[in-house]
């Protein structure tokens, strides 16, 4: 399983997600452009001493990456209509989240219209925090796969 962050902007969110990835043996893919340097002090601090336990990739082209991987992908957006609990997550799922400021780009909505899911929220707030959202969806995916942590 992998968490993929499309153009993340806030290093602390990415660091917190990296810590969650380390604790669950989940891969982390960052899609450029990033709003920070991967050596950013705040990102490293948020990930604490877990960075050496994270399977980290940094890529430039998400559609090409997904095509090459050929694994099931699930896109999470506050604008989607289907609840994330309606998804059936396989053990090799890609859980894809957009940037904190822009979300996911239109090309992904066009290419994968049936693969978008949301986390339900009360009316009012725009969205949940990225790190919180990633943890919520990842743990549902892990629950569905009987907490099988890949090697």
C-alpha positions in Angstrom: 0.0 0.0 0.0 1.2 3.5 -0.7 0.1 7.0 0.2 0.7 9.4 -2.7 0.7 13.2 -2.0 0.2 15.3 -5.0 2.2 18.6 -4.7 2.1 18.8 -0.8 2.7 22.3 0.5 3.0 22.0 4.3 6.1 20.2 5.5 4.6 19.3 8.9 1.7 17.5 7.2 4.1 15.5 5.1 6.3 14.7 8.2 3.3 13.5 10.1 2.2 11.3 7.2 5.7 9.9 7.0 5.5 8.9 10.6 2.2 7.2 10.0 3.7 5.4 7.0 6.6 4.2 9.1 4.2 2.9 11.7 2.2 0.9 9.1 5.0 -0.1 6.7 3.3 2.0 4.0 5.1 3.5 1.1 5.1 7.3 0.6 5.2 8.9 -2.8 5.6 12.7 -3.1 4.7 14.3 -6.5 6.6 17.4 -7.5 6.3 20.3 -7.3 6.7 20.3 -3.5 6.0 23.4 -1.4 9.2 22.7 0.6 12.5 20.9 0.3 12.6 17.3 1.3 15.4 18.3 3.7 13.2 20.9 5.3 13.9 21.0 9.0 10.1 21.3 9.9 9.3 18.2 7.8 12.1 16.2 9.4 11.1 17.3 12.8 7.5 16.3 12.2 8.6 12.9 11.1 10.9 12.6 14.1 13.4 9.7 13.8 11.1 7.7 11.5 12.5 8.8 8.2 14.9 5.9 7.8 11.9 3.6 8.1 9.9 5.2 5.3 9.9 3.9 1.8 10.0 7.3 0.1 9.8 8.1 -3.6 9.7 11.5 -5.2 8.3 11.6 -8.7 7.4 14.2 -11.3 4.5 12.7 -13.3 1.7 11.1 -11.4 -0.3 9.8 -14.4 2.8 8.1 -15.9 3.6 6.6 -12.5 0.1 5.2 -12.0 0.1 3.7 -15.5 3.5 2.1 -15.0 2.5 0.7 -11.5 -0.8 -0.6 -12.8 -2.2 -0.9 -9.2 -5.6 0.2 -8.0 -5.7 3.9 -7.2 -8.1 5.7 -4.9 -8.3 9.5 -5.0 -9.4 11.4 -1.9 -11.1 14.7 -2.2 -13.6 16.8 -0.2 -15.3 17.4 -3.6 -16.0 13.7 -4.3 -19.5 12.2 -3.8 -18.7 8.6 -2.7 -17.8 7.9 0.9 -14.4 6.3 1.4 -16.0 3.5 3.3 -17.7 2.4 0.1 -14.3 1.6 -1.5 -12.9 -1.9 -1.4 -9.2 -1.4 -0.8 -6.8 -4.1 -1.9 -3.5 -4.7 -0.2 -1.6 -2.9 -3.0 -3.8 0.2 -3.1 -2.6 3.7 -3.9 -4.2 6.3 -1.7 -3.9 9.6 -3.4 -4.3 13.0 -1.8 -4.1 16.5 -3.3 -2.2 19.5 -2.1 -3.5 21.4 0.9 -4.2 24.5 -1.2 -5.2 23.2 -4.6 -6.5 19.6 -4.1 -6.1 17.2 -7.1 -5.8 18.6 -10.6 -8.6 18.3 -13.2 -6.7 15.8 -15.4 -7.0 13.2 -12.6 -10.7 13.9 -12.3 -11.0 13.4 -16.1 -8.9 10.2 -16.2 -10.2 8.5 -13.1 -13.8 9.9 -12.5 -15.0 6.7 -10.8 -12.1 6.5 -8.4 -12.8 9.5 -6.2 -13.9 9.3 -2.6 -14.5 11.6 0.3 -14.4 11.6 4.1 -17.8 12.8 5.3 -17.8 16.0 7.3 -20.4 18.3 8.9 -21.4 21.3 6.8 -19.1 24.3 7.1 -15.4 23.4 7.1 -13.7 23.1 3.6 -11.8 20.0 4.5 -9.9 18.0 7.1 -6.2 18.3 7.7 -4.2 16.4 5.2 -2.3 14.3 7.7 -5.6 13.4 9.5 -7.3 12.5 6.3 -4.4 10.2 5.2 -4.5 8.4 8.6 -8.3 8.0 8.5 -8.3 6.4 5.0 -5.1 4.4 5.5 -6.4 2.8 8.6 -9.7 1.9 6.9 -7.7 0.3 4.0 -5.6 -1.6 6.5 -8.7 -2.7 8.4 -10.1 -4.1 5.2 -6.9 -6.0 4.5 -6.8 -7.4 8.1 -3.9 -5.1 9.0 -1.6 -7.0 6.7 1.5 -4.8 6.7 3.5 -5.3 3.5 7.2 -6.2 3.8 
